[in-house]
Amino acid sequence: MGTKSKMLLIIGTILACAAAHPQVTVDPGLIADIFGTPPTKVPDGKDRLEDITVKPTQGPVYLQDKEGVQCQCVPYYLCDKDLNGVQINDSSITGWGMLDIRFGEEDCQESVERCCTTPREPDQVPVPKPDPNKPSGCGYSNPKGLDFQVTGGNGNEAQFGEFPWVVALLDALNGSYVGVGVLIHPQVVMTAAHIAYRYGPQSLLIRAGEWDTQTNKERLQSQERTVSEISIRPDFQAASVQNDLALLRLESPLVLADHINVICMPSTDEEFETSKNCVANGWGKDVFGQAGRYAVILKKVEINMVPHATCMAALQETRLGRHFKLHKSFVCAGGSPGKDTCTGDGGAPLVCPFQENRFKLTGLVAWGIGCGNNIPAVYARVSLFRNWVDKTMLKWGYDVSGYTV
């Protein structure tokens, strides 16, 4: 796994929109980050999540717990839920309680650290027993997270491992963040063409199993792979972002785990216009790693799909104008004030539930008008490209059954 200590996050969004009338243009000022950036101060002047400057751990850090007893900041899995050293013979441990991701000067300075009175060594920690009732297959989320649950945030943080198909895309040259992808096969990532077309083979990295970009101290580690081949939809239009889909072939397969798994693909031309409680993900910050603000944790926003005709009518009421036509390669979601995805980390997946805690890939973040208003956000329509995806996968010699329901 590559170092995270000095990675810059460059929001991977693009300004582009299709218009049927020659006078219709899109003002660059309309494009906003999908999850936004929290204000530096709240009205009462107190710090809040993501307002504490990162203080990278340099050697052992010792604090005092609430009783004044000295404790040491260590990864959560070296303590039990009562902040005591994990007992070596306790093979029944299945979790480590709640982690409060509010930070202050007196706290451990990484989201996955706790101040433990008698921490154990990593090789002394028992491995939690797997859940025998957990289903296997594509698209299963971990709604309560893995190992622990977080509290104290803004409410839009994903739990660790909650959406195991989300991957980060990084520039292989300098490690900067360029967008988001979604895992459809242990060796194939899907993302937006408007991200991928700027890169060649060996120039992109993917990181699966990422959660908090500020730390690599989770028990379940992320995995990085170099992209060896890029296949972009031949009818992709860079100017309008139509047919905005690409596949990234990895140099070697990822090892699937509880926190790394593939999403389910929709069937050909499957419609999701009436789907509710869909989820979009992204990191939504301008720094990726300890060079920036603290707790850059994967975000999630729950939204409903919007019918194509309804979405186009709403977009025609914007400065796009009444002549605007929404291309068939797009779907729409959101549009509720204060709960809208707008635009965001390019290529980020939009998934919709079809069974309990199980999702199908519905869209990829493309573009939007404004943010947090009543205008739906626009995504690439994944189901339109199912046949092309299958053909590309078979050409590469990969089985498509892993993402087929």
Secondary structure as a PSIPRED ss2 file (coil, helix, strand):
# PSIPRED VFORMAT (PSIPRED V4.0)

   1 M C   1.000  0.000  0.000
   2 G C   1.000  0.000  0.000
   3 T C   1.000  0.000  0.000
   4 K C   1.000  0.000  0.000
   5 S C   1.000  0.000  0.000
   6 K C   1.000  0.000  0.000
   7 M C   1.000  0.000  0.000
   8 L C   1.000  0.000  0.000
   9 L E   0.000  0.000  1.000
  10 I C   1.000  0.000  0.000
  11 I C   1.000  0.000  0.000
  12 G C   1.000  0.000  0.000
  13 T C   1.000  0.000  0.000
  14 I C   1.000  0.000  0.000
  15 L C   1.000  0.000  0.000
  16 A C   1.000  0.000  0.000
  17 C C   1.000  0.000  0.000
  18 A C   1.000  0.000  0.000
  19 A C   1.000  0.000  0.000
  20 A C   1.000  0.000  0.000
  21 H C   1.000  0.000  0.000
  22 P C   1.000  0.000  0.000
  23 Q C   1.000  0.000  0.000
  24 V C   1.000  0.000  0.000
  25 T C   1.000  0.000  0.000
  26 V C   1.000  0.000  0.000
  27 D C   1.000  0.000  0.000
  28 P H   0.000  1.000  0.000
  29 G H   0.000  1.000  0.000
  30 L H   0.000  1.000  0.000
  31 I C   1.000  0.000  0.000
  32 A C   1.000  0.000  0.000
  33 D C   1.000  0.000  0.000
  34 I C   1.000  0.000  0.000
  35 F C   1.000  0.000  0.000
  36 G C   1.000  0.000  0.000
  37 T C   1.000  0.000  0.000
  38 P C   1.000  0.000  0.000
  39 P C   1.000  0.000  0.000
  40 T C   1.000  0.000  0.000
  41 K C   1.000  0.000  0.000
  42 V C   1.000  0.000  0.000
  43 P C   1.000  0.000  0.000
  44 D C   1.000  0.000  0.000
  45 G C   1.000  0.000  0.000
  46 K C   1.000  0.000  0.000
  47 D C   1.000  0.000  0.000
  48 R C   1.000  0.000  0.000
  49 L C   1.000  0.000  0.000
  50 E C   1.000  0.000  0.000
  51 D C   1.000  0.000  0.000
  52 I C   1.000  0.000  0.000
  53 T E   0.000  0.000  1.000
  54 V C   1.000  0.000  0.000
  55 K C   1.000  0.000  0.000
  56 P C   1.000  0.000  0.000
  57 T C   1.000  0.000  0.000
  58 Q C   1.000  0.000  0.000
  59 G C   1.000  0.000  0.000
  60 P C   1.000  0.000  0.000
  61 V C   1.000  0.000  0.000
  62 Y E   0.000  0.000  1.000
  63 L E   0.000  0.000  1.000
  64 Q E   0.000  0.000  1.000
  65 D C   1.000  0.000  0.000
  66 K C   1.000  0.000  0.000
  67 E C   1.000  0.000  0.000
  68 G C   1.000  0.000  0.000
  69 V C   1.000  0.000  0.000
  70 Q E   0.000  0.000  1.000
  71 C E   0.000  0.000  1.000
  72 Q E   0.000  0.000  1.000
  73 C E   0.000  0.000  1.000
  74 V E   0.000  0.000  1.000
  75 P E   0.000  0.000  1.000
  76 Y H   0.000  1.000  0.000
  77 Y H   0.000  1.000  0.000
  78 L H   0.000  1.000  0.000
  79 C E   0.000  0.000  1.000
  80 D C   1.000  0.000  0.000
  81 K C   1.000  0.000  0.000
  82 D C   1.000  0.000  0.000
  83 L C   1.000  0.000  0.000
  84 N C   1.000  0.000  0.000
  85 G E   0.000  0.000  1.000
  86 V C   1.000  0.000  0.000
  87 Q C   1.000  0.000  0.000
  88 I C   1.000  0.000  0.000
  89 N C   1.000  0.000  0.000
  90 D C   1.000  0.000  0.000
  91 S C   1.000  0.000  0.000
  92 S C   1.000  0.000  0.000
  93 I C   1.000  0.000  0.000
  94 T C   1.000  0.000  0.000
  95 G C   1.000  0.000  0.000
  96 W C   1.000  0.000  0.000
  97 G C   1.000  0.000  0.000
  98 M E   0.000  0.000  1.000
  99 L E   0.000  0.000  1.000
 100 D E   0.000  0.000  1.000
 101 I C   1.000  0.000  0.000
 102 R C   1.000  0.000  0.000
 103 F C   1.000  0.000  0.000
 104 G C   1.000  0.000  0.000
 105 E C   1.000  0.000  0.000
 106 E C   1.000  0.000  0.000
 107 D C   1.000  0.000  0.000
 108 C C   1.000  0.000  0.000
 109 Q C   1.000  0.000  0.000
 110 E C   1.000  0.000  0.000
 111 S C   1.000  0.000  0.000
 112 V C   1.000  0.000  0.000
 113 E E   0.000  0.000  1.000
 114 R E   0.000  0.000  1.000
 115 C E   0.000  0.000  1.000
 116 C E   0.000  0.000  1.000
 117 T C   1.000  0.000  0.000
 118 T C   1.000  0.000  0.000
 119 P C   1.000  0.000  0.000
 120 R C   1.000  0.000  0.000
 121 E C   1.000  0.000  0.000
 122 P H   0.000  1.000  0.000
 123 D H   0.000  1.000  0.000
 124 Q H   0.000  1.000  0.000
 125 V C   1.000  0.000  0.000
 126 P C   1.000  0.000  0.000
 127 V C   1.000  0.000  0.000
 128 P C   1.000  0.000  0.000
 129 K C   1.000  0.000  0.000
 130 P C   1.000  0.000  0.000
 131 D C   1.000  0.000  0.000
 132 P C   1.000  0.000  0.000
 133 N C   1.000  0.000  0.000
 134 K C   1.000  0.000  0.000
 135 P C   1.000  0.000  0.000
 136 S C   1.000  0.000  0.000
 137 G C   1.000  0.000  0.000
 138 C C   1.000  0.000  0.000
 139 G C   1.000  0.000  0.000
 140 Y E   0.000  0.000  1.000
 141 S C   1.000  0.000  0.000
 142 N C   1.000  0.000  0.000
 143 P C   1.000  0.000  0.000
 144 K C   1.000  0.000  0.000
 145 G C   1.000  0.000  0.000
 146 L C   1.000  0.000  0.000
 147 D C   1.000  0.000  0.000
 148 F C   1.000  0.000  0.000
 149 Q E   0.000  0.000  1.000
 150 V E   0.000  0.000  1.000
 151 T E   0.000  0.000  1.000
 152 G C   1.000  0.000  0.000
 153 G C   1.000  0.000  0.000
 154 N C   1.000  0.000  0.000
 155 G C   1.000  0.000  0.000
 156 N C   1.000  0.000  0.000
 157 E E   0.000  0.000  1.000
 158 A C   1.000  0.000  0.000
 159 Q C   1.000  0.000  0.000
 160 F C   1.000  0.000  0.000
 161 G C   1.000  0.000  0.000
 162 E C   1.000  0.000  0.000
 163 F C   1.000  0.000  0.000
 164 P C   1.000  0.000  0.000
 165 W C   1.000  0.000  0.000
 166 V E   0.000  0.000  1.000
 167 V E   0.000  0.000  1.000
 168 A E   0.000  0.000  1.000
 169 L E   0.000  0.000  1.000
 170 L E   0.000  0.000  1.000
 171 D E   0.000  0.000  1.000
 172 A C   1.000  0.000  0.000
 173 L C   1.000  0.000  0.000
 174 N C   1.000  0.000  0.000
 175 G C   1.000  0.000  0.000
 176 S C   1.000  0.000  0.000
 177 Y E   0.000  0.000  1.000
 178 V E   0.000  0.000  1.000
 179 G E   0.000  0.000  1.000
 180 V E   0.000  0.000  1.000
 181 G E   0.000  0.000  1.000
 182 V E   0.000  0.000  1.000
 183 L E   0.000  0.000  1.000
 184 I E   0.000  0.000  1.000
 185 H E   0.000  0.000  1.000
 186 P C   1.000  0.000  0.000
 187 Q C   1.000  0.000  0.000
 188 V E   0.000  0.000  1.000
 189 V E   0.000  0.000  1.000
 190 M E   0.000  0.000  1.000
 191 T E   0.000  0.000  1.000
 192 A C   1.000  0.000  0.000
 193 A H   0.000  1.000  0.000
 194 H H   0.000  1.000  0.000
 195 I H   0.000  1.000  0.000
 196 A H   0.000  1.000  0.000
 197 Y C   1.000  0.000  0.000
 198 R C   1.000  0.000  0.000
 199 Y C   1.000  0.000  0.000
 200 G C   1.000  0.000  0.000
 201 P C   1.000  0.000  0.000
 202 Q C   1.000  0.000  0.000
 203 S C   1.000  0.000  0.000
 204 L E   0.000  0.000  1.000
 205 L E   0.000  0.000  1.000
 206 I E   0.000  0.000  1.000
 207 R E   0.000  0.000  1.000
 208 A E   0.000  0.000  1.000
 209 G C   1.000  0.000  0.000
 210 E C   1.000  0.000  0.000
 211 W C   1.000  0.000  0.000
 212 D E   0.000  0.000  1.000
 213 T C   1.000  0.000  0.000
 214 Q C   1.000  0.000  0.000
 215 T C   1.000  0.000  0.000
 216 N C   1.000  0.000  0.000
 217 K C   1.000  0.000  0.000
 218 E C   1.000  0.000  0.000
 219 R C   1.000  0.000  0.000
 220 L C   1.000  0.000  0.000
 221 Q C   1.000  0.000  0.000
 222 S C   1.000  0.000  0.000
 223 Q E   0.000  0.000  1.000
 224 E E   0.000  0.000  1.000
 225 R E   0.000  0.000  1.000
 226 T E   0.000  0.000  1.000
 227 V E   0.000  0.000  1.000
 228 S E   0.000  0.000  1.000
 229 E E   0.000  0.000  1.000
 230 I E   0.000  0.000  1.000
 231 S E   0.000  0.000  1.000
 232 I E   0.000  0.000  1.000
 233 R C   1.000  0.000  0.000
 234 P C   1.000  0.000  0.000
 235 D C   1.000  0.000  0.000
 236 F C   1.000  0.000  0.000
 237 Q E   0.000  0.000  1.000
 238 A C   1.000  0.000  0.000
 239 A C   1.000  0.000  0.000
 240 S C   1.000  0.000  0.000
 241 V C   1.000  0.000  0.000
 242 Q E   0.000  0.000  1.000
 243 N C   1.000  0.000  0.000
 244 D C   1.000  0.000  0.000
 245 L C   1.000  0.000  0.000
 246 A E   0.000  0.000  1.000
 247 L E   0.000  0.000  1.000
 248 L E   0.000  0.000  1.000
 249 R E   0.000  0.000  1.000
 250 L E   0.000  0.000  1.000
 251 E C   1.000  0.000  0.000
 252 S C   1.000  0.000  0.000
 253 P C   1.000  0.000  0.000
 254 L C   1.000  0.000  0.000
 255 V C   1.000  0.000  0.000
 256 L C   1.000  0.000  0.000
 257 A E   0.000  0.000  1.000
 258 D C   1.000  0.000  0.000
 259 H C   1.000  0.000  0.000
 260 I E   0.000  0.000  1.000
 261 N C   1.000  0.000  0.000
 262 V C   1.000  0.000  0.000
 263 I C   1.000  0.000  0.000
 264 C E   0.000  0.000  1.000
 265 M C   1.000  0.000  0.000
 266 P C   1.000  0.000  0.000
 267 S C   1.000  0.000  0.000
 268 T C   1.000  0.000  0.000
 269 D C   1.000  0.000  0.000
 270 E C   1.000  0.000  0.000
 271 E C   1.000  0.000  0.000
 272 F C   1.000  0.000  0.000
 273 E C   1.000  0.000  0.000
 274 T C   1.000  0.000  0.000
 275 S C   1.000  0.000  0.000
 276 K C   1.000  0.000  0.000
 277 N C   1.000  0.000  0.000
 278 C E   0.000  0.000  1.000
 279 V E   0.000  0.000  1.000
 280 A E   0.000  0.000  1.000
 281 N E   0.000  0.000  1.000
 282 G E   0.000  0.000  1.000
 283 W C   1.000  0.000  0.000
 284 G C   1.000  0.000  0.000
 285 K C   1.000  0.000  0.000
 286 D C   1.000  0.000  0.000
 287 V C   1.000  0.000  0.000
 288 F C   1.000  0.000  0.000
 289 G C   1.000  0.000  0.000
 290 Q C   1.000  0.000  0.000
 291 A C   1.000  0.000  0.000
 292 G C   1.000  0.000  0.000
 293 R E   0.000  0.000  1.000
 294 Y C   1.000  0.000  0.000
 295 A C   1.000  0.000  0.000
 296 V C   1.000  0.000  0.000
 297 I E   0.000  0.000  1.000
 298 L C   1.000  0.000  0.000
 299 K E   0.000  0.000  1.000
 300 K E   0.000  0.000  1.000
 301 V E   0.000  0.000  1.000
 302 E E   0.000  0.000  1.000
 303 I E   0.000  0.000  1.000
 304 N C   1.000  0.000  0.000
 305 M E   0.000  0.000  1.000
 306 V E   0.000  0.000  1.000
 307 P C   1.000  0.000  0.000
 308 H H   0.000  1.000  0.000
 309 A H   0.000  1.000  0.000
 310 T H   0.000  1.000  0.000
 311 C H   0.000  1.000  0.000
 312 M H   0.000  1.000  0.000
 313 A H   0.000  1.000  0.000
 314 A H   0.000  1.000  0.000
 315 L H   0.000  1.000  0.000
 316 Q H   0.000  1.000  0.000
 317 E C   1.000  0.000  0.000
 318 T C   1.000  0.000  0.000
 319 R C   1.000  0.000  0.000
 320 L C   1.000  0.000  0.000
 321 G C   1.000  0.000  0.000
 322 R C   1.000  0.000  0.000
 323 H C   1.000  0.000  0.000
 324 F C   1.000  0.000  0.000
 325 K C   1.000  0.000  0.000
 326 L C   1.000  0.000  0.000
 327 H C   1.000  0.000  0.000
 328 K C   1.000  0.000  0.000
 329 S C   1.000  0.000  0.000
 330 F E   0.000  0.000  1.000
 331 V E   0.000  0.000  1.000
 332 C E   0.000  0.000  1.000
 333 A E   0.000  0.000  1.000
 334 G C   1.000  0.000  0.000
 335 G C   1.000  0.000  0.000
 336 S E   0.000  0.000  1.000
 337 P C   1.000  0.000  0.000
 338 G C   1.000  0.000  0.000
 339 K E   0.000  0.000  1.000
 340 D C   1.000  0.000  0.000
 341 T C   1.000  0.000  0.000
 342 C C   1.000  0.000  0.000
 343 T C   1.000  0.000  0.000
 344 G C   1.000  0.000  0.000
 345 D C   1.000  0.000  0.000
 346 G C   1.000  0.000  0.000
 347 G C   1.000  0.000  0.000
 348 A C   1.000  0.000  0.000
 349 P E   0.000  0.000  1.000
 350 L E   0.000  0.000  1.000
 351 V E   0.000  0.000  1.000
 352 C E   0.000  0.000  1.000
 353 P E   0.000  0.000  1.000
 354 F E   0.000  0.000  1.000
 355 Q E   0.000  0.000  1.000
 356 E C   1.000  0.000  0.000
 357 N C   1.000  0.000  0.000
 358 R E   0.000  0.000  1.000
 359 F E   0.000  0.000  1.000
 360 K E   0.000  0.000  1.000
 361 L E   0.000  0.000  1.000
 362 T E   0.000  0.000  1.000
 363 G E   0.000  0.000  1.000
 364 L E   0.000  0.000  1.000
 365 V E   0.000  0.000  1.000
 366 A E   0.000  0.000  1.000
 367 W E   0.000  0.000  1.000
 368 G C   1.000  0.000  0.000
 369 I C   1.000  0.000  0.000
 370 G C   1.000  0.000  0.000
 371 C C   1.000  0.000  0.000
 372 G C   1.000  0.000  0.000
 373 N C   1.000  0.000  0.000
 374 N C   1.000  0.000  0.000
 375 I C   1.000  0.000  0.000
 376 P C   1.000  0.000  0.000
 377 A E   0.000  0.000  1.000
 378 V E   0.000  0.000  1.000
 379 Y E   0.000  0.000  1.000
 380 A E   0.000  0.000  1.000
 381 R E   0.000  0.000  1.000
 382 V H   0.000  1.000  0.000
 383 S H   0.000  1.000  0.000
 384 L H   0.000  1.000  0.000
 385 F H   0.000  1.000  0.000
 386 R H   0.000  1.000  0.000
 387 N H   0.000  1.000  0.000
 388 W H   0.000  1.000  0.000
 389 V H   0.000  1.000  0.000
 390 D H   0.000  1.000  0.000
 391 K H   0.000  1.000  0.000
 392 T H   0.000  1.000  0.000
 393 M H   0.000  1.000  0.000
 394 L H   0.000  1.000  0.000
 395 K H   0.000  1.000  0.000
 396 W C   1.000  0.000  0.000
 397 G C   1.000  0.000  0.000
 398 Y C   1.000  0.000  0.000
 399 D C   1.000  0.000  0.000
 400 V C   1.000  0.000  0.000
 401 S H   0.000  1.000  0.000
 402 G H   0.000  1.000  0.000
 403 Y H   0.000  1.000  0.000
 404 T C   1.000  0.000  0.000
 405 V C   1.000  0.000  0.000
